[in-house]
Amino acid sequence: EIVMTQSPATLSVSPGERATLSCGASQSVSSNLAWYQQKPGQAPRLLIYGASTRATGIPARFSGSGSGTEFTLTISSLQSEDFAVYYCQQYNNWPCSFGQGTTLDIK
Amino acid sequence: EVQLVESGGGLVQPGRSLRLSCTASGFTFGDYAMSWFRQAPGKGLEWVSFIRSKAFGGTTEYAASVKGRFTISRDDSKSIAYLQMNSLKTEDTAVYYCTRVVGWLPDIWGQGTMVTVSS
């Protein structure tokens, strides 16, 4: 199974600032990498797939980059509704696997 | 609107069984693979099971932690996916999510149903 590692575990950022979240894979997953946002009591919401393609309805302030083993999610200007837990997931090899999550909280 | 709605969760004693249902709407259910994931309280996301569409044989896959105890199935005429959970353990306690799968990507998630295994 491919192990996904996210950093940092917690990121404190002020509204309006930029946030950068990282995700690493134990072996190459090509561009088969997704990012999800999860708020308390809610299901995960797909933000990015194919490492860099925004899902339907996702604002342009969310962007993804990377390929192979290193990936980044950037939120260009944080809004209040963006404070949540973010998970990366590889779906190159089944079973798919998730990182442990990054909690983005208000500074 | 594309939607998945899970049901069937609840409190159950260790060793007992429970069947979860996932009712789909807004898309042609039979054209898609479906999967179940779970999230234990305060923990991350874990894949549980997967079923291909009939066009790809309707075959199934299971995580090692549930293999031999859980069974995934589908009724395309009703647009429902099921997860039959037998011999439940306390470590199966989690919110269970149903997802649609497109090219190995879980793109649509239900709201989840809570399963608590406790005596």
Interface residues (C-beta under 8 A of the other chain):
Chain A: N32 A34 Y36 Q42 A43 P44 R45 L46 Y49 A55 Y87 Q89 Y91 N92 W94 P95 C96 S97 F98 G99 Q100 G101
Chain B: G44 L45 E46 W47 F50 E61 A63 Y97 G103 W104 L105 P106 D107 I108 W109 G110 Q111 G112
